[in-house]
Amino acid sequence: MKKQTPYMKRKQPEEVNKKGLIWAGSIFGAVAVLMIVLLIVNG
């Protein structure tokens, strides 16, 4: 039982970091798409 708790504690930050990366990537992607659309519309 002592070995299980540190493993869970180690696993949690990795999941949070992955979610953060996914959020950052999706936001960046959305902004990039908006910029491309604006360039096409203005062009």
Secondary structure, 3 states (H helix, E strand, C coil): CCCHHHHHHHHHHHHHHHHHHHHHHHHHHHHHHHHHHHHHHHC
